[in-house]
Amino acid sequence: MVYHVLNGLKELSDKDIDLLLAAPEYRKNFTICNYRFVKEFTAGDKNHWIINYINQNKVIDIDNERTDEPDE
């Protein structure tokens, strides 16, 4: 599952989405979340879904990492 989260969307809903994506002051509110779920299917067993991978990143942190990379 991949989720794109925007904190404070209610307050920002009247803004143009392109502006939100481009402006650094709004990019700090975006988070990308990746989750992987697994479930073992065995006859007669009632197993639950288990999260076996989690990765969450704020978009602004990803931007900052890119600017910290040395030029080739």
Gaussian input, Z-matrix of N, CA and C with variables (Angstrom, degrees):
# hf/3-21g

backbone

0 1
 N
 C     1     B1
 C     2     B2     1     A1
 N     3     B3     2     A2     1     D1
 C     4     B4     3     A3     2     D2
 C     5     B5     4     A4     3     D3
 N     6     B6     5     A5     4     D4
 C     7     B7     6     A6     5     D5
 C     8     B8     7     A7     6     D6
 N     9     B9     8     A8     7     D7
 C    10    B10     9     A9     8     D8
 C    11    B11    10    A10     9     D9
 N    12    B12    11    A11    10    D10
 C    13    B13    12    A12    11    D11
 C    14    B14    13    A13    12    D12
 N    15    B15    14    A14    13    D13
 C    16    B16    15    A15    14    D14
 C    17    B17    16    A16    15    D15
 N    18    B18    17    A17    16    D16
 C    19    B19    18    A18    17    D17
 C    20    B20    19    A19    18    D18
 N    21    B21    20    A20    19    D19
 C    22    B22    21    A21    20    D20
 C    23    B23    22    A22    21    D21
 N    24    B24    23    A23    22    D22
 C    25    B25    24    A24    23    D23
 C    26    B26    25    A25    24    D24
 N    27    B27    26    A26    25    D25
 C    28    B28    27    A27    26    D26
 C    29    B29    28    A28    27    D27
 N    30    B30    29    A29    28    D28
 C    31    B31    30    A30    29    D29
 C    32    B32    31    A31    30    D30
 N    33    B33    32    A32    31    D31
 C    34    B34    33    A33    32    D32
 C    35    B35    34    A34    33    D33
 N    36    B36    35    A35    34    D34
 C    37    B37    36    A36    35    D35
 C    38    B38    37    A37    36    D36
 N    39    B39    38    A38    37    D37
 C    40    B40    39    A39    38    D38
 C    41    B41    40    A40    39    D39
 N    42    B42    41    A41    40    D40
 C    43    B43    42    A42    41    D41
 C    44    B44    43    A43    42    D42
 N    45    B45    44    A44    43    D43
 C    46    B46    45    A45    44    D44
 C    47    B47    46    A46    45    D45
 N    48    B48    47    A47    46    D46
 C    49    B49    48    A48    47    D47
 C    50    B50    49    A49    48    D48
 N    51    B51    50    A50    49    D49
 C    52    B52    51    A51    50    D50
 C    53    B53    52    A52    51    D51
 N    54    B54    53    A53    52    D52
 C    55    B55    54    A54    53    D53
 C    56    B56    55    A55    54    D54
 N    57    B57    56    A56    55    D55
 C    58    B58    57    A57    56    D56
 C    59    B59    58    A58    57    D57
 N    60    B60    59    A59    58    D58
 C    61    B61    60    A60    59    D59
 C    62    B62    61    A61    60    D60
 N    63    B63    62    A62    61    D61
 C    64    B64    63    A63    62    D62
 C    65    B65    64    A64    63    D63
 N    66    B66    65    A65    64    D64
 C    67    B67    66    A66    65    D65
 C    68    B68    67    A67    66    D66
 N    69    B69    68    A68    67    D67
 C    70    B70    69    A69    68    D68
 C    71    B71    70    A70    69    D69
 N    72    B72    71    A71    70    D70
 C    73    B73    72    A72    71    D71
 C    74    B74    73    A73    72    D72
 N    75    B75    74    A74    73    D73
 C    76    B76    75    A75    74    D74
 C    77    B77    76    A76    75    D75
 N    78    B78    77    A77    76    D76
 C    79    B79    78    A78    77    D77
 C    80    B80    79    A79    78    D78
 N    81    B81    80    A80    79    D79
 C    82    B82    81    A81    80    D80
 C    83    B83    82    A82    81    D81
 N    84    B84    83    A83    82    D82
 C    85    B85    84    A84    83    D83
 C    86    B86    85    A85    84    D84
 N    87    B87    86    A86    85    D85
 C    88    B88    87    A87    86    D86
 C    89    B89    88    A88    87    D87
 N    90    B90    89    A89    88    D88
 C    91    B91    90    A90    89    D89
 C    92    B92    91    A91    90    D90
 N    93    B93    92    A92    91    D91
 C    94    B94    93    A93    92    D92
 C    95    B95    94    A94    93    D93
 N    96    B96    95    A95    94    D94
 C    97    B97    96    A96    95    D95
 C    98    B98    97    A97    96    D96
 N    99    B99    98    A98    97    D97
 C   100   B100    99    A99    98    D98
 C   101   B101   100   A100    99    D99
 N   102   B102   101   A101   100   D100
 C   103   B103   102   A102   101   D101
 C   104   B104   103   A103   102   D102
 N   105   B105   104   A104   103   D103
 C   106   B106   105   A105   104   D104
 C   107   B107   106   A106   105   D105
 N   108   B108   107   A107   106   D106
 C   109   B109   108   A108   107   D107
 C   110   B110   109   A109   108   D108
 N   111   B111   110   A110   109   D109
 C   112   B112   111   A111   110   D110
 C   113   B113   112   A112   111   D111
 N   114   B114   113   A113   112   D112
 C   115   B115   114   A114   113   D113
 C   116   B116   115   A115   114   D114
 N   117   B117   116   A116   115   D115
 C   118   B118   117   A117   116   D116
 C   119   B119   118   A118   117   D117
 N   120   B120   119   A119   118   D118
 C   121   B121   120   A120   119   D119
 C   122   B122   121   A121   120   D120
 N   123   B123   122   A122   121   D121
 C   124   B124   123   A123   122   D122
 C   125   B125   124   A124   123   D123
 N   126   B126   125   A125   124   D124
 C   127   B127   126   A126   125   D125
 C   128   B128   127   A127   126   D126
 N   129   B129   128   A128   127   D127
 C   130   B130   129   A129   128   D128
 C   131   B131   130   A130   129   D129
 N   132   B132   131   A131   130   D130
 C   133   B133   132   A132   131   D131
 C   134   B134   133   A133   132   D132
 N   135   B135   134   A134   133   D133
 C   136   B136   135   A135   134   D134
 C   137   B137   136   A136   135   D135
 N   138   B138   137   A137   136   D136
 C   139   B139   138   A138   137   D137
 C   140   B140   139   A139   138   D138
 N   141   B141   140   A140   139   D139
 C   142   B142   141   A141   140   D140
 C   143   B143   142   A142   141   D141
 N   144   B144   143   A143   142   D142
 C   145   B145   144   A144   143   D143
 C   146   B146   145   A145   144   D144
 N   147   B147   146   A146   145   D145
 C   148   B148   147   A147   146   D146
 C   149   B149   148   A148   147   D147
 N   150   B150   149   A149   148   D148
 C   151   B151   150   A150   149   D149
 C   152   B152   151   A151   150   D150
 N   153   B153   152   A152   151   D151
 C   154   B154   153   A153   152   D152
 C   155   B155   154   A154   153   D153
 N   156   B156   155   A155   154   D154
 C   157   B157   156   A156   155   D155
 C   158   B158   157   A157   156   D156
 N   159   B159   158   A158   157   D157
 C   160   B160   159   A159   158   D158
 C   161   B161   160   A160   159   D159
 N   162   B162   161   A161   160   D160
 C   163   B163   162   A162   161   D161
 C   164   B164   163   A163   162   D162
 N   165   B165   164   A164   163   D163
 C   166   B166   165   A165   164   D164
 C   167   B167   166   A166   165   D165
 N   168   B168   167   A167   166   D166
 C   169   B169   168   A168   167   D167
 C   170   B170   169   A169   168   D168
 N   171   B171   170   A170   169   D169
 C   172   B172   171   A171   170   D170
 C   173   B173   172   A172   171   D171
 N   174   B174   173   A173   172   D172
 C   175   B175   174   A174   173   D173
 C   176   B176   175   A175   174   D174
 N   177   B177   176   A176   175   D175
 C   178   B178   177   A177   176   D176
 C   179   B179   178   A178   177   D177
 N   180   B180   179   A179   178   D178
 C   181   B181   180   A180   179   D179
 C   182   B182   181   A181   180   D180
 N   183   B183   182   A182   181   D181
 C   184   B184   183   A183   182   D182
 C   185   B185   184   A184   183   D183
 N   186   B186   185   A185   184   D184
 C   187   B187   186   A186   185   D185
 C   188   B188   187   A187   186   D186
 N   189   B189   188   A188   187   D187
 C   190   B190   189   A189   188   D188
 C   191   B191   190   A190   189   D189
 N   192   B192   191   A191   190   D190
 C   193   B193   192   A192   191   D191
 C   194   B194   193   A193   192   D192
 N   195   B195   194   A194   193   D193
 C   196   B196   195   A195   194   D194
 C   197   B197   196   A196   195   D195
 N   198   B198   197   A197   196   D196
 C   199   B199   198   A198   197   D197
 C   200   B200   199   A199   198   D198
 N   201   B201   200   A200   199   D199
 C   202   B202   201   A201   200   D200
 C   203   B203   202   A202   201   D201
 N   204   B204   203   A203   202   D202
 C   205   B205   204   A204   203   D203
 C   206   B206   205   A205   204   D204
 N   207   B207   206   A206   205   D205
 C   208   B208   207   A207   206   D206
 C   209   B209   208   A208   207   D207
 N   210   B210   209   A209   208   D208
 C   211   B211   210   A210   209   D209
 C   212   B212   211   A211   210   D210
 N   213   B213   212   A212   211   D211
 C   214   B214   213   A213   212   D212
 C   215   B215   214   A214   213   D213

   B1=1.4359
   B2=1.5261
   B3=1.2900
   B4=1.4629
   B5=1.5246
   B6=1.3208
   B7=1.4578
   B8=1.5197
   B9=1.3178
   B10=1.4576
   B11=1.5229
   B12=1.3208
   B13=1.4576
   B14=1.5222
   B15=1.3007
   B16=1.4634
   B17=1.5197
   B18=1.3229
   B19=1.4572
   B20=1.5205
   B21=1.3206
   B22=1.4520
   B23=1.5129
   B24=1.3131
   B25=1.4697
   B26=1.5245
   B27=1.3104
   B28=1.4635
   B29=1.5270
   B30=1.3181
   B31=1.4553
   B32=1.5304
   B33=1.3172
   B34=1.4689
   B35=1.5195
   B36=1.3156
   B37=1.4575
   B38=1.5264
   B39=1.3231
   B40=1.4573
   B41=1.5286
   B42=1.3141
   B43=1.4624
   B44=1.5278
   B45=1.3101
   B46=1.4564
   B47=1.5268
   B48=1.3269
   B49=1.4688
   B50=1.5248
   B51=1.3231
   B52=1.4626
   B53=1.5206
   B54=1.3073
   B55=1.4595
   B56=1.5248
   B57=1.3142
   B58=1.4649
   B59=1.5188
   B60=1.3150
   B61=1.4605
   B62=1.5193
   B63=1.3163
   B64=1.4541
   B65=1.5253
   B66=1.3029
   B67=1.4589
   B68=1.5292
   B69=1.3371
   B70=1.4689
   B71=1.5232
   B72=1.3222
   B73=1.4681
   B74=1.5280
   B75=1.3334
   B76=1.4600
   B77=1.5296
   B78=1.3296
   B79=1.4627
   B80=1.5211
   B81=1.3189
   B82=1.4625
   B83=1.5314
   B84=1.3257
   B85=1.4611
   B86=1.5269
   B87=1.3362
   B88=1.4627
   B89=1.5256
   B90=1.3266
   B91=1.4626
   B92=1.5227
   B93=1.3291
   B94=1.4596
   B95=1.5211
   B96=1.3291
   B97=1.4686
   B98=1.5253
   B99=1.3349
   B100=1.4599
   B101=1.5221
   B102=1.3279
   B103=1.4563
   B104=1.5215
   B105=1.3278
   B106=1.4657
   B107=1.5247
   B108=1.3354
   B109=1.4524
   B110=1.5246
   B111=1.3207
   B112=1.4605
   B113=1.5208
   B114=1.3157
   B115=1.4590
   B116=1.5105
   B117=1.3152
   B118=1.4581
   B119=1.5211
   B120=1.3183
   B121=1.4584
   B122=1.5205
   B123=1.3128
   B124=1.4587
   B125=1.5253
   B126=1.3142
   B127=1.4638
   B128=1.5322
   B129=1.3315
   B130=1.4528
   B131=1.5165
   B132=1.3311
   B133=1.4635
   B134=1.5270
   B135=1.3230
   B136=1.4660
   B137=1.5223
   B138=1.3183
   B139=1.4569
   B140=1.5254
   B141=1.3174
   B142=1.4570
   B143=1.5267
   B144=1.3253
   B145=1.4523
   B146=1.5224
   B147=1.3187
   B148=1.4628
   B149=1.5268
   B150=1.3259
   B151=1.4607
   B152=1.5219
   B153=1.3466
   B154=1.4639
   B155=1.5333
   B156=1.3272
   B157=1.4634
   B158=1.5224
   B159=1.3277
   B160=1.4695
   B161=1.5232
   B162=1.3327
   B163=1.4579
   B164=1.5147
   B165=1.3314
   B166=1.4657
   B167=1.5180
   B168=1.3255
   B169=1.4637
   B170=1.5098
   B171=1.3236
   B172=1.4566
   B173=1.5270
   B174=1.3020
   B175=1.4630
   B176=1.5263
   B177=1.3150
   B178=1.4735
   B179=1.5304
   B180=1.3431
   B181=1.4613
   B182=1.5223
   B183=1.3175
   B184=1.4655
   B185=1.5286
   B186=1.3389
   B187=1.4688
   B188=1.5260
   B189=1.3263
   B190=1.4596
   B191=1.5233
   B192=1.3309
   B193=1.4653
   B194=1.5144
   B195=1.3171
   B196=1.4670
   B197=1.5068
   B198=1.3117
   B199=1.4581
   B200=1.5267
   B201=1.3420
   B202=1.4653
   B203=1.5215
   B204=1.3544
   B205=1.4658
   B206=1.5152
   B207=1.3458
   B208=1.4755
   B209=1.5098
   B210=1.3181
   B211=1.4672
   B212=1.5199
   B213=1.3277
   B214=1.4696
   B215=1.4999
   A1=107.79
   A2=115.55
   A3=121.10
   A4=107.60
   A5=114.42
   A6=120.73
   A7=109.12
   A8=115.12
   A9=121.46
   A10=105.51
   A11=116.28
   A12=121.83
   A13=109.58
   A14=116.00
   A15=122.03
   A16=107.76
   A17=116.38
   A18=120.85
   A19=109.86
   A20=116.73
   A21=121.20
   A22=114.02
   A23=118.01
   A24=120.96
   A25=111.63
   A26=117.16
   A27=119.98
   A28=111.47
   A29=116.57
   A30=120.50
   A31=112.15
   A32=117.18
   A33=121.16
   A34=113.46
   A35=118.76
   A36=121.60
   A37=114.10
   A38=118.74
   A39=119.96
   A40=112.09
   A41=117.72
   A42=121.95
   A43=109.96
   A44=116.04
   A45=121.78
   A46=109.08
   A47=118.20
   A48=121.90
   A49=111.76
   A50=119.37
   A51=121.16
   A52=111.27
   A53=116.18
   A54=120.55
   A55=110.08
   A56=116.57
   A57=120.89
   A58=111.33
   A59=117.42
   A60=121.31
   A61=111.96
   A62=117.63
   A63=120.88
   A64=113.51
   A65=117.97
   A66=121.42
   A67=111.00
   A68=118.12
   A69=121.11
   A70=113.22
   A71=117.98
   A72=118.98
   A73=112.46
   A74=117.16
   A75=120.48
   A76=111.67
   A77=117.32
   A78=120.78
   A79=111.87
   A80=117.79
   A81=120.20
   A82=111.54
   A83=117.96
   A84=121.97
   A85=113.45
   A86=118.01
   A87=121.41
   A88=110.79
   A89=115.50
   A90=121.86
   A91=107.84
   A92=116.54
   A93=122.34
   A94=106.93
   A95=115.92
   A96=121.62
   A97=109.05
   A98=116.14
   A99=122.69
   A100=108.22
   A101=115.97
   A102=121.53
   A103=108.81
   A104=115.99
   A105=120.49
   A106=107.42
   A107=115.41
   A108=122.12
   A109=109.27
   A110=116.60
   A111=121.08
   A112=108.82
   A113=115.17
   A114=121.31
   A115=107.89
   A116=115.89
   A117=120.31
   A118=108.46
   A119=115.03
   A120=120.67
   A121=108.71
   A122=115.38
   A123=122.04
   A124=107.17
   A125=116.14
   A126=120.72
   A127=110.27
   A128=115.21
   A129=120.59
   A130=115.24
   A131=118.92
   A132=121.76
   A133=110.05
   A134=115.11
   A135=120.57
   A136=107.92
   A137=115.88
   A138=121.21
   A139=110.71
   A140=115.31
   A141=122.49
   A142=109.82
   A143=114.83
   A144=119.91
   A145=108.32
   A146=116.52
   A147=122.34
   A148=108.20
   A149=116.17
   A150=120.37
   A151=107.05
   A152=116.89
   A153=118.79
   A154=112.72
   A155=117.32
   A156=120.86
   A157=108.46
   A158=116.10
   A159=122.15
   A160=107.94
   A161=115.85
   A162=121.81
   A163=107.19
   A164=116.67
   A165=122.04
   A166=108.52
   A167=115.77
   A168=120.99
   A169=110.21
   A170=115.44
   A171=120.27
   A172=107.16
   A173=116.92
   A174=121.69
   A175=110.49
   A176=117.59
   A177=120.51
   A178=110.30
   A179=118.32
   A180=121.09
   A181=111.15
   A182=116.91
   A183=121.10
   A184=109.15
   A185=116.36
   A186=120.61
   A187=110.66
   A188=117.05
   A189=121.57
   A190=111.83
   A191=117.87
   A192=120.96
   A193=110.92
   A194=116.95
   A195=120.39
   A196=111.58
   A197=116.97
   A198=119.29
   A199=111.84
   A200=117.05
   A201=121.75
   A202=112.94
   A203=117.45
   A204=120.43
   A205=110.15
   A206=116.88
   A207=119.57
   A208=111.59
   A209=115.91
   A210=120.36
   A211=109.18
   A212=115.52
   A213=120.04
   A214=110.91
   D1=135.70
   D2=175.62
   D3=-122.55
   D4=128.34
   D5=179.21
   D6=-120.23
   D7=141.37
   D8=171.68
   D9=-112.89
   D10=117.40
   D11=-173.63
   D12=-111.06
   D13=132.93
   D14=175.20
   D15=-121.59
   D16=105.87
   D17=177.24
   D18=-72.04
   D19=135.89
   D20=178.47
   D21=79.79
   D22=24.18
   D23=-177.93
   D24=-58.90
   D25=-38.54
   D26=-178.52
   D27=-57.96
   D28=-41.25
   D29=179.62
   D30=-73.66
   D31=-24.42
   D32=-175.71
   D33=-101.87
   D34=0.67
   D35=-170.92
   D36=-60.79
   D37=-21.67
   D38=-179.50
   D39=-86.88
   D40=-0.77
   D41=179.57
   D42=-87.32
   D43=154.10
   D44=175.74
   D45=-71.82
   D46=131.93
   D47=-174.89
   D48=-61.21
   D49=-33.56
   D50=177.80
   D51=-63.62
   D52=-38.61
   D53=177.03
   D54=-64.15
   D55=-42.42
   D56=179.90
   D57=-60.28
   D58=-41.26
   D59=-177.56
   D60=-73.40
   D61=-30.00
   D62=-174.49
   D63=-91.03
   D64=-31.65
   D65=-173.39
   D66=-80.51
   D67=122.71
   D68=-178.79
   D69=-57.66
   D70=-32.48
   D71=-178.86
   D72=-67.72
   D73=-20.99
   D74=176.08
   D75=-96.87
   D76=-28.09
   D77=-177.66
   D78=-62.33
   D79=-24.75
   D80=178.64
   D81=-66.20
   D82=-15.94
   D83=179.92
   D84=-88.89
   D85=-6.89
   D86=-178.60
   D87=-93.27
   D88=135.33
   D89=175.13
   D90=-131.42
   D91=138.52
   D92=174.94
   D93=-108.18
   D94=125.23
   D95=-176.87
   D96=-119.80
   D97=129.73
   D98=176.30
   D99=-120.15
   D100=128.05
   D101=177.85
   D102=-132.76
   D103=137.72
   D104=174.75
   D105=-117.39
   D106=130.41
   D107=-179.62
   D108=-112.88
   D109=142.98
   D110=175.48
   D111=-131.25
   D112=153.50
   D113=177.00
   D114=-147.26
   D115=131.26
   D116=177.88
   D117=-88.29
   D118=126.16
   D119=178.57
   D120=-103.77
   D121=102.31
   D122=178.16
   D123=-123.75
   D124=132.55
   D125=-178.73
   D126=-55.89
   D127=128.36
   D128=177.52
   D129=88.14
   D130=-16.06
   D131=179.66
   D132=-96.82
   D133=142.51
   D134=175.25
   D135=-107.09
   D136=88.67
   D137=-179.44
   D138=-92.81
   D139=155.35
   D140=179.39
   D141=-101.79
   D142=159.31
   D143=171.48
   D144=-69.96
   D145=138.74
   D146=-179.39
   D147=-126.12
   D148=134.72
   D149=173.43
   D150=-79.72
   D151=121.95
   D152=178.46
   D153=-116.92
   D154=5.67
   D155=175.42
   D156=-155.16
   D157=131.64
   D158=176.36
   D159=-134.84
   D160=133.37
   D161=174.08
   D162=-144.58
   D163=118.24
   D164=179.46
   D165=-128.29
   D166=128.92
   D167=-179.59
   D168=-137.11
   D169=136.88
   D170=170.77
   D171=-80.21
   D172=136.48
   D173=-178.13
   D174=-59.11
   D175=-38.91
   D176=-179.03
   D177=-62.95
   D178=-34.66
   D179=177.49
   D180=-67.93
   D181=-37.75
   D182=177.09
   D183=-64.53
   D184=-43.30
   D185=177.06
   D186=-58.71
   D187=-45.00
   D188=-179.06
   D189=-63.98
   D190=-37.71
   D191=177.06
   D192=-63.36
   D193=-38.81
   D194=179.94
   D195=-65.93
   D196=-36.97
   D197=-179.21
   D198=-76.62
   D199=-19.32
   D200=178.11
   D201=-83.23
   D202=-13.42
   D203=-178.74
   D204=-70.17
   D205=138.70
   D206=177.41
   D207=-67.31
   D208=148.32
   D209=176.58
   D210=-72.71
   D211=144.13
   D212=178.76
   D213=-90.64

